[in-house]
Amino acid sequence: MPPWWFLVHFMVAVLAVDVQGRHDITHNSRYACAPFSCGHLQDVQYPFRQQGDPRWCGSPSYELTCTDSNATIQINTGTYFVTEIDYKYSSFWVVDANLDMSSSCPLPRWDQRPYLHGLQQSDGSIIFDPFFVTWASFVNCSRVVTNNSDYIPVTCLNTRYSFVYVLIDYISVGDLEPSCGYLAMAALGGRSMRYNNASHEILVESMRRGFAVRFPFRYQRTLEGFKGCIKDRFVLGPGYSVVYLVARSAVIILALDFEVLYCAFRTTVSSNEHLGTLQVAVLYSMSILKLIAVLCRFVVAPLVVLFFLAHKYWKTRITIDAVEKFLRMQQMIGPTRYAYTDIVAVTSHFRDKLGQGGYGSVYKGVLLPGDVHVAIKMLDGKSSCDGEDFISEVSTIGRIHHVNVVHLVGFCSEEMRRALVYEYMPHGSLDKYIFSAKRSFSWDKINEIALGIARGINYLHQGCDMQILHFDIKPHNILLDSNFVPKVADFGLAKLYPRDNSFVPLSALRGTIGYIAPEMISRSFGIISTKSDVYSFGMLLLEMAGGRRNADPGAANSSQTFYPSWVYDRLSKQELGEMRAEMHELERKLCVVGLCCIQIQPHDRPAMSEVIGMLEGGMDGLQLPSRPFFCDDGQTPVAESYDFCSGLTAISEEDE
């Protein structure tokens, strides 16, 4: 808010106080009237006056007629006895002077009418506060009223041909029964609700007791200054209902500063209480600051929360819409799209769980017609929240048709619930066979499986329109069909790159510890490319050949803890004739090819097409490559030689 805005309001505040001060000083002369006695009333003060007082003393509407025993006041067309004055609550108690107190069945004057609209007349005349007074209307009917309980009978005033009733609250002539007419009106003390189901006797008792009349507000402020104004604004007098008290308290809490400011502008600058310009300016500034704070809390804060929720909603919608747009295009050329209810039915409510992966759970299902068995991977919230992995897998595997790559049958995407439907691999993953205590396959079968895996990876690198890097080649992601034909699976980490682009961005850093290539950690080893998958495949080959994991802390001796290092030393000694050839020909071939694939520098590794040629041929022409480890000799402890792999934890997506 600009500084000039506060300056303008400050000047307005100063001007308002000065004008009000001058106006109230002219009213101070009213205090010159000395307190007086009137009838039984003692120490009567402003705004009351008595007959014969100077014109500037008190208020003309509050002129009292005094006798030895009574003080009377004229209010509108009625004359009333003033029985009590309460300056604390700014009210005085009156009784109708024309009421026959000796009669058991009194009737008010017919011409006695109240002011009913507003709490104060502009000329300062007295009116009746509806919170203090309830009006009872007497009516005369030519016939008995039997169908309206609001009509309270006054049997003591009935005659043979007329029937008198009392109605609580002011009643207009048009609201009366057709046989009734207005007779008189009397004031009762308190709110109308206290007279529900009251008898005529109770009403008569209330008329004899009288009712309270409250001073006009402006006289109280003139009398008591700023403090009096505050009391008047926040302290309620007698006769107020609990409902009104609670309602006004709520309003006062919300408008506290403005009530104080109002009193500051309306207060009297008297000799014993001076509200200075600086005080008013401070009060005014505090009120403005409080208003800003209230607006920030009740307007700005909800708007900020609403904006945040709307932003979050639209961000989610944009992600979902992007996935939907891709899937509509994919549906024309790719796998079938299923509804989530279809997925529930196919899996029999997810009854048969096959396993748990890093991206969700896998369930067995049956597609109808034909009883086609499928494996359904339900992506969890973490992997499917932004749709990136889901789009990656569908876009990658959805366009692949190769005997050694798992086939994507269909998919499901409804809001954030996503699933992938694969062909079912009855023999599961490769890891449970190569790591078993008893060798499951012959060396010929192991070589056949290794060759199938190599062909599947080579197809990803060379056989598609876009070059596909898998980034997570490992035994767990190689599935076996009913004939033990290997299929590369789990493309959650796969990325598409143009075939002529050998450079892969650093954002591709992902994989599993023990299989990830060195260049995925540091560019000092080279650029990320298809050779990164070659490295992972080489580690896989060594595990297939050794029938164990490459890093095995429970090995028989420390030299065998890291299998690639141990097998390299063994092959080196065989070539030098220091060790008798005890390895099977195919085992030796798999080890040599694997060692070629895990060279530290990417350019020293063969391409997958060259790996296929090595696996299809014999040992003729295969030479043991240079040592691919951070070791000076074969006796280097495994902790030192494997230190490189231990640093991969930070970027590992999934560890077996």
C-alpha positions in Angstrom: 0.0 0.0 0.0 1.6 3.4 -0.9 2.7 5.8 1.9 0.5 8.6 0.7 -2.5 6.4 1.4 -1.7 6.3 5.1 -0.9 10.1 5.1 -4.4 10.9 3.7 -6.1 8.7 6.2 -4.0 10.2 9.0 -5.1 13.7 8.1 -8.7 12.6 7.9 -8.4 11.1 11.4 -7.0 14.4 12.8 -9.7 16.5 11.2 -12.4 14.2 12.4 -11.2 14.4 16.0 -10.8 18.2 15.9 -14.3 18.7 14.5 -15.8 16.3 17.0 -14.0 18.0 19.8 -15.3 21.4 18.9 -18.8 20.1 18.6 -18.7 18.3 22.0 -17.3 21.4 23.8 -20.5 23.2 22.9 -22.4 20.4 24.7 -20.3 20.7 27.8 -22.4 23.5 29.0 -25.1 20.9 29.7 -23.0 19.7 32.6 -23.5 23.0 34.3 -26.9 21.8 35.4 -26.6 20.6 39.0 -28.1 17.3 40.1 -31.6 17.6 41.5 -34.2 15.6 43.4 -37.6 14.8 41.9 -40.3 13.0 43.9 -38.6 10.0 45.5 -35.7 10.1 43.0 -32.4 11.6 44.3 -29.3 12.9 42.4 -31.0 13.1 39.0 -28.5 14.1 36.3 -28.2 14.6 32.6 -30.0 14.0 30.2 -33.0 14.6 32.6 -34.1 18.1 33.5 -37.0 19.6 35.4 -39.5 22.3 34.6 -38.1 25.8 34.9 -34.5 24.8 34.0 -32.6 26.9 31.4 -33.1 25.7 27.8 -29.5 24.5 27.5 -29.8 22.2 30.6 -30.5 18.6 29.8 -32.7 17.3 27.0 -36.2 18.6 26.3 -37.5 15.1 25.8 -36.3 14.1 29.2 -38.1 16.8 31.2 -39.5 15.6 34.5 -42.6 16.9 36.3 -41.9 16.6 40.0 -44.3 16.3 43.0 -43.6 15.4 46.6 -44.0 11.7 45.9 -43.7 11.2 42.1 -41.6 12.0 39.0 -43.5 11.9 35.8 -42.3 12.1 32.2 -44.2 12.5 28.9 -43.3 9.9 26.2 -45.2 10.3 23.0 -48.9 10.5 23.9 -48.5 8.8 27.3 -47.7 9.9 30.7 -45.5 7.7 32.9 -44.2 7.6 36.5 -40.4 7.3 36.6 -39.7 4.8 39.4 -36.0 4.3 39.0 -33.0 5.6 37.0 -29.9 3.3 36.4 -27.0 5.4 35.0 -24.8 2.3 34.9 -26.9 0.6 32.2 -28.3 3.9 30.8 -31.9 3.1 31.5 -34.8 4.2 33.6 -37.9 2.4 34.8 -41.5 3.7 34.1 -45.1 2.8 34.9 -48.2 4.0 33.0 -49.6 6.9 35.0 -53.1 6.5 33.5 -53.4 2.8 34.5 -55.9 2.2 37.3 -53.8 0.4 39.8 -56.7 -0.3 42.1 -58.6 -2.2 39.5 -58.3 -6.0 39.1 -59.0 -5.6 35.4 -57.3 -2.4 34.2 -57.6 -1.2 30.6 -54.9 1.1 29.1 -55.8 4.4 27.3 -57.0 3.9 23.8 -54.9 6.8 22.4 -51.6 5.7 23.9 -49.3 4.9 21.0 -45.5 4.1 21.0 -42.7 4.9 18.6 -41.8 1.4 17.3 -39.3 2.0 14.5 -35.7 2.6 15.3 -33.9 3.2 18.6 -33.6 7.0 18.6 -35.5 9.8 16.9 -33.4 12.4 15.0 -34.9 15.2 17.3 -33.7 13.3 20.5 -37.3 12.3 21.5 -37.6 9.1 23.6 -38.6 5.8 22.0 -39.0 2.3 23.3 -36.2 -0.2 22.7 -37.8 -3.5 21.4 -35.2 -5.4 23.5 -36.7 -3.9 26.7 -40.4 -3.5 25.8 -43.1 -5.8 24.4 -46.5 -4.3 23.4 -49.8 -5.9 24.2 -52.7 -5.0 22.0 -56.2 -5.2 23.4 -59.0 -5.9 20.9 -62.7 -6.0 21.1 -64.5 -8.8 19.1 -68.2 -9.2 18.3 -67.9 -13.0 18.5 -65.8 -15.5 20.4 -62.4 -16.3 18.7 -62.0 -20.1 19.0 -59.5 -21.0 16.3 -56.5 -18.8 17.2 -54.4 -19.5 20.3 -52.7 -16.0 20.0 -55.9 -14.4 21.3 -55.6 -14.3 25.2 -59.2 -13.8 26.6 -59.9 -11.0 29.1 -63.1 -12.4 30.6 -63.4 -9.6 33.2 -64.0 -7.1 30.4 -66.5 -9.2 28.3 -70.1 -8.3 27.9 -73.0 -10.2 26.4 -72.2 -8.9 22.8 -68.5 -8.1 23.0 -65.4 -10.2 23.8 -62.1 -8.7 24.8 -58.7 -10.3 24.0 -55.0 -9.5 24.3 -52.5 -10.0 21.5 -48.7 -10.0 22.3 -46.6 -7.7 20.1 -47.8 -4.8 18.0 -50.6 -5.8 15.7 -51.9 -3.8 12.8 -55.6 -3.6 12.1 -55.3 -5.6 8.9 -53.9 -8.6 10.9 -57.0 -8.9 13.2 -59.8 -11.3 12.9 -62.7 -9.9 10.8 -65.0 -9.6 13.8 -62.4 -7.7 16.0 -61.3 -4.1 16.3 -58.5 -2.2 18.1 -59.3 -1.2 21.6 -56.0 -0.1 23.4 -52.3 -0.8 23.8 -50.1 -1.4 26.9 -46.3 -1.7 27.3 -44.9 -4.8 29.0 -41.4 -5.2 30.3 -39.0 -7.7 28.6 -39.0 -9.6 25.3 -42.2 -11.1 23.8 -41.0 -14.7 24.2 -41.4 -14.5 28.0 -45.2 -14.0 27.5 -45.8 -17.2 25.5 -48.9 -18.9 26.9 -49.2 -16.2 29.5 -52.6 -15.6 31.2 -54.3 -12.2 31.5 -53.4 -12.1 35.2 -49.7 -12.3 34.3 -50.1 -9.5 31.8 -51.9 -7.3 34.4 -49.0 -7.9 36.9 -46.5 -6.9 34.2 -48.4 -3.7 33.4 -48.4 -2.7 37.1 -44.7 -3.4 37.4 -43.8 -1.2 34.4 -40.9 -1.5 32.0 -37.4 -0.1 31.2 -36.5 2.6 28.8 -33.0 3.0 27.6 -31.2 6.4 27.1 -30.4 7.3 23.5 -26.8 6.2 22.8 -25.4 9.6 22.0 -26.3 11.0 25.4 -24.3 8.3 27.2 -21.2 9.0 25.1 -21.5 12.8 25.7 -21.8 12.1 29.4 -19.0 9.6 29.9 -16.5 10.3 27.1 -14.3 7.7 25.4 -14.5 5.2 28.3 -18.2 5.5 28.4 -18.5 4.9 24.7 -16.4 1.7 25.1 -18.6 0.5 27.9 -21.7 1.3 25.9 -20.4 -0.6 22.9 -19.3 -3.7 24.8 -21.4 -3.9 28.0 -25.0 -4.9 27.7 -27.7 -3.8 30.1 -30.5 -5.8 31.7 -33.3 -7.3 29.6 -31.1 -8.7 26.8 -31.7 -12.3 25.8 -28.9 -14.9 25.8 -29.2 -15.3 22.0 -28.8 -11.6 21.5 -25.8 -11.6 23.8 -24.0 -14.4 22.0 -24.8 -12.8 18.6 -23.6 -9.4 19.5 -20.5 -10.8 21.2 -19.5 -12.6 17.9 -20.0 -9.3 16.0 -17.9 -7.4 18.6 -15.0 -9.9 18.3 -14.9 -9.5 14.6 -15.3 -5.7 14.6 -13.4 -4.8 17.8 -10.9 -2.4 16.3 -13.6 -0.5 14.4 -15.7 -0.1 17.6 -12.7 1.4 19.4 -12.1 3.7 16.4 -15.7 4.7 16.3 -15.5 5.8 20.0 -12.3 7.7 19.3 -14.1 9.8 16.7 -17.3 10.3 18.8 -15.7 10.9 22.2 -16.0 14.2 24.1 -12.8 16.2 24.8 -13.5 17.1 28.4 -11.4 18.5 31.1 -10.8 15.1 32.8 -10.3 12.9 29.7 -8.4 14.1 26.7 -8.0 11.8 23.7 -5.1 13.3 21.8 -4.5 13.4 18.0 -1.6 10.9 18.3 -3.7 8.4 20.2 -6.4 8.6 17.6 -3.9 8.2 14.8 -2.4 5.1 16.5 -5.8 3.6 17.0 -6.7 4.3 13.4 -3.4 2.8 12.1 -3.9 -0.3 14.3 -7.4 -0.7 12.9 -6.1 -0.6 9.3 -3.4 -3.1 10.1 -5.9 -5.4 11.7 -8.2 -5.1 8.7 -5.3 -6.1 6.4 -4.5 -9.0 8.8 -8.1 -10.2 8.8 -8.2 -10.0 5.0 -5.0 -12.0 4.7 -6.3 -14.6 7.1 -9.8 -15.0 5.8 -9.4 -14.0 2.1 -5.8 -14.3 1.0 -4.9 -17.5 2.9 -7.9 -19.5 1.5 -7.2 -18.2 -2.0 -3.6 -19.4 -1.7 -4.7 -22.9 -0.5 -7.3 -23.0 -3.2 -4.7 -22.0 -5.8 -2.3 -24.7 -4.5 -4.9 -27.4 -4.7 -6.0 -26.3 -8.1 -2.4 -26.3 -9.3 -1.8 -29.8 -7.9 -5.1 -31.0 -9.5 -4.2 -29.5 -12.9 -0.7 -30.9 -12.7 -2.1 -34.3 -12.1 -4.6 -33.9 -14.9 -1.9 -32.8 -17.3 0.1 -35.9 -16.5 -2.9 -38.1 -16.9 -3.9 -36.4 -20.2 -0.3 -36.9 -21.5 -0.5 -40.6 -20.8 -4.0 -40.8 -22.3 -2.9 -39.0 -25.5 0.0 -41.4 -25.9 -2.2 -44.4 -25.2 -4.7 -43.4 -27.9 -2.0 -43.2 -30.5 -0.5 -46.4 -29.2 -3.8 -48.3 -29.3 -3.8 -48.0 -33.1 -0.5 -49.7 -33.6 0.3 -51.4 -30.3 -1.2 -53.8 -27.7 -4.7 -54.0 -26.4 -6.0 -51.6 -23.8 -8.0 -53.1 -21.0 -10.3 -51.5 -18.4 -9.4 -51.9 -14.8 -12.5 -54.0 -14.2 -11.2 -56.4 -16.9 -7.9 -56.6 -15.1 -9.7 -57.5 -11.8 -11.7 -60.2 -13.6 -8.7 -61.6 -15.5 -6.7 -62.0 -12.2 -9.7 -63.3 -10.3 -9.3 -60.3 -7.9 -5.5 -60.6 -7.8 -5.7 -64.1 -6.3 -2.5 -65.7 -7.7 0.6 -63.6 -7.0 3.7 -64.6 -9.0 6.2 -62.2 -7.4 7.1 -58.7 -6.3 9.4 -56.4 -8.3 10.8 -52.9 -7.9 7.9 -51.4 -9.8 5.0 -53.4 -8.5 3.4 -56.8 -8.0 3.0 -59.5 -10.7 -0.2 -61.6 -10.8 -1.2 -64.6 -13.0 -4.3 -64.2 -15.1 -6.3 -65.9 -17.8 -7.7 -64.1 -20.9 -10.9 -65.2 -22.4 -11.7 -66.6 -24.9 -9.0 -69.2 -25.5 -7.8 -69.5 -21.9 -4.6 -67.6 -22.7 -2.4 -67.4 -19.6 -0.8 -64.0 -19.0 1.3 -62.2 -16.3 -0.1 -58.9 -15.2 2.3 -56.4 -13.5 0.4 -53.8 -11.4 2.5 -50.7 -11.1 2.6 -49.3 -7.6 2.0 -45.6 -6.8 5.7 -44.7 -6.7 6.5 -46.0 -10.1 3.3 -44.8 -11.8 2.7 -41.4 -10.2 4.1 -39.4 -13.1 3.5 -42.0 -15.8 7.1 -41.9 -17.0 8.0 -45.5 -16.4 4.6 -46.6 -17.7 5.0 -44.8 -20.9 8.6 -46.0 -21.2 7.6 -49.7 -20.9 4.5 -49.5 -23.2 6.3 -47.4 -25.9 9.4 -49.7 -25.8 8.0 -53.2 -25.6 4.8 -52.4 -27.4 6.5 -52.1 -30.7 8.9 -55.1 -30.3 8.2 -58.5 -31.9 11.1 -60.8 -31.3 11.3 -64.4 -30.1 13.8 -63.4 -27.4 11.9 -60.4 -26.1 8.9 -60.8 -23.9 5.6 -59.9 -25.7 3.3 -57.2 -24.3 -0.2 -58.4 -24.8 -2.0 -55.3 -23.4 -2.1 -52.6 -20.7 -4.5 -50.7 -18.5 -4.5 -47.0 -17.5 -7.4 -45.5 -15.5 -6.4 -42.4 -13.6 -3.5 -43.5 -11.5 -4.2 -47.3 -11.7 -1.9 -48.8 -14.3 -1.1 -52.3 -15.3 1.0 -54.2 -18.0 -0.2 -57.5 -19.4 2.6 -59.8 -20.7 2.6 -63.3 -22.1 3.0 -65.7 -19.3 6.4 -67.3 -18.8 5.7 -70.6 -17.0 9.3 -71.3 -16.0 9.9 -67.9 -14.4 13.2 -66.0 -14.3 16.6 -67.3 -15.1 18.1 -66.6 -11.7 16.4 -69.5 -9.9 18.0 -71.9 -12.3 21.6 -70.7 -12.6 22.0 -70.1 -8.9 20.5 -73.4 -7.7 22.7 -75.9 -5.8 22.3 -78.4 -8.5 23.0 -77.4 -12.1 19.7 -77.3 -14.0 21.0 -77.1 -17.6 23.7 -78.8 -19.7 26.5 -76.6 -21.1 24.9 -76.8 -24.5 21.6 -75.5 -23.1 23.4 -72.8 -21.2 25.1 -71.7 -24.4 21.8 -71.7 -26.2 20.1 -69.6 -23.5 23.1 -67.1 -23.6 22.9 -66.9 -27.4 19.1 -66.2 -27.2 19.6 -63.4 -24.6 22.4 -61.9 -26.8 20.0 -61.9 -29.9 17.2 -60.3 -27.9 19.6 -57.5 -26.7 21.0 -57.0 -30.2 17.5 -56.7 -31.5 16.9 -53.8 -29.1 20.1 -52.1 -30.2 19.8 -52.7 -33.9 16.5 -54.1 -35.0 14.1 -51.3 -34.1 13.4 -47.9 -35.6 14.8 -46.3 -32.4 17.7 -47.6 -30.5 16.6 -49.1 -27.2 18.9 -49.2 -24.2 17.7 -51.6 -21.5 19.9 -50.5 -18.7 18.9 -53.4 -16.4 20.2 -56.7 -17.9 20.4 -59.3 -15.1 19.2 -62.9 -14.4 16.0 -61.7 -12.7 14.9 -59.9 -15.9 15.4 -62.9 -18.2 12.3 -65.0 -18.4 11.9 -68.6 -19.7 8.9 -69.9 -21.6 7.6 -73.4 -21.7 10.5 -74.5 -23.9 13.1 -72.6 -21.8 13.5 -70.0 -24.6 14.9 -66.9 -23.0 13.1 -63.6 -23.3 14.4 -60.2 -22.2 11.8 -58.5 -19.9 11.2 -55.6 -17.6 11.6 -52.4 -19.6 10.9 -50.0 -16.8 14.3 -48.5 -17.1 14.6 -48.7 -20.9 15.2 -45.5 -23.0 14.7 -44.8 -26.7 17.5 -43.0 -28.6 18.1 -42.2 -32.3 20.2 -44.9 -33.9 22.7 -42.4 -35.2 23.2 -40.8 -31.8 25.9 -42.5 -29.8 25.7 -40.0 -26.9 23.3 -40.7 -24.1 22.5 -38.0 -21.5 23.7 -38.3 -17.9 20.1 -38.5 -16.7 20.2 -42.1 -17.9 22.1 -43.1 -14.8 20.2 -46.2 -13.5 20.6 -49.9 -13.1 21.3 -52.6 -10.5 24.4 -53.0 -8.4 26.8 -55.6 -9.8 25.6 -55.2 -13.4 25.9 -51.5 -14.0 28.7 -50.3 -16.3 31.5 -47.9 -15.1 30.6 -45.1 -17.4 27.2 -44.9 -15.8 29.0 -43.6 -12.7 31.7 -41.4 -14.2 32.2 -40.0 -17.7 36.0 -40.5 -17.2 35.4 -44.1 -18.3 33.6 -43.1 -21.5 30.1 -42.2 -22.8 26.9 -44.1 -22.1 25.9 -46.2 -25.1 24.8 -49.7 -26.1 28.1 -50.8 -24.7 26.6 -50.3 -21.2 24.1 -53.1 -21.9 27.1 -55.2 -23.2 28.8 -54.8 -19.8 25.7 -56.0 -18.0 25.4 -58.9 -20.3 29.0 -59.8 -19.7 28.4 -59.9 -15.9 25.3 -62.1 -16.6 27.4 -64.5 -18.7 30.0 -65.0 -16.0 27.2 -65.8 -13.5 25.7 -68.3 -15.9 29.1 -69.9 -16.4 30.1 -70.0 -12.7 26.6 -71.0 -11.4 27.0 -68.4 -8.7 26.8 -64.6 -8.2 29.8 -62.7 -9.1 30.2 -61.3 -5.6 30.0 -64.0 -3.0 31.2 -63.2 0.5 30.6 -66.8 1.5 33.0 -68.3 -1.0 35.4 -71.2 0.1 38.4 -68.9 0.1 39.0 -65.1 -0.2 40.5 -65.5 -3.7 37.1 -66.8 -5.0 35.0 -64.0 -3.4 34.8 -62.0 -6.6 34.2 -64.6 -9.4 35.3 -62.5 -12.4 38.7 -61.9 -10.8 39.1 -65.5 -9.8 38.1 -67.0 -13.2 40.4 -64.5 -15.0 43.4 -65.7 -12.9 42.4 -69.3 -13.6 42.2 -68.8 -17.4 45.5 -66.9 -17.4 47.3 -69.8 -15.7 45.8 -72.3 -18.2 47.1 -70.3 -21.1 50.6 -70.2 -19.5 50.5 -73.9 -18.9 50.7 -73.5 -15.2 47.4 -75.2 -14.7 45.8 -78.3 -16.2 42.7 -77.6 -18.3 39.7 -78.7 -16.1 37.0 -76.3 -17.5 34.4 -77.5 -20.0 35.0 -76.0 -23.5 31.7 -74.1 -23.4 32.3 -72.9 -19.9 35.6 -71.5 -20.9 34.0 -69.8 -24.0 31.3 -68.2 -21.9 33.9 -66.9 -19.4 36.2 -65.5 -22.1 33.2 -63.8 -23.8 32.0 -62.4 -20.5 35.5 -61.0 -19.7 35.6 -59.3 -23.1 32.2 -57.7 -22.3 33.2 -56.3 -18.9 36.2 -54.3 -20.0 36.5 -51.0 -18.2 36.6 -48.8 -21.3 33.4 -49.0 -23.5 35.5 -49.0 -26.8 37.3 -52.2 -25.6 34.0 -54.1 -25.4 32.5 -55.9 -28.4 29.2 -54.9 -29.9 26.3 -57.3 -29.3 26.4 -58.5 -32.9 30.1 -59.5 -32.3 29.1 -61.2 -29.0 26.6 -63.3 -31.0 29.4 -64.3 -33.4 31.6 -65.4 -30.5 28.9 -67.5 -28.9 27.9 -69.1 -32.2 31.6 -70.1 -32.9 34.0 -72.2 -31.0 37.1 -71.4 -29.0 39.2 -71.0 -32.1 40.1 -67.4 -32.5 39.0 -66.4 -29.0 41.7 -64.8 -26.9 41.7 -63.9 -23.3 41.3 -60.1 -23.1 43.3 -57.8 -20.9 42.6 -57.8 -17.2 39.3 -55.7 -16.7 39.6 -55.0 -13.0 41.1 -52.5 -10.7 43.7 -55.0 -9.5 47.5 -55.2 -9.7 47.5 -59.0 -9.5 45.2 -61.9 -8.8 45.8 -61.7 -5.1 44.2 -58.3 -4.6 41.5 -58.6 -1.9 38.0 -58.6 -3.1 37.1 -55.6 -1.0 39.6 -53.6 -3.0 38.8 -55.0 -6.4 35.1 -54.6 -5.8 35.3 -51.1 -4.4 34.1 -49.7 -7.7 30.8 -51.6 -7.5 30.2 -50.6 -3.9 29.9 -47.0 -5.0 26.8 -47.7 -7.2 24.4 -47.8 -4.3 23.5 -44.1 -4.8 22.1 -44.6 -8.2 20.7 -48.1 -7.9 17.1 -48.4 -8.7 16.6 -51.9 -7.5 18.7 -54.4 -5.6 17.9 -58.0 -5.7 
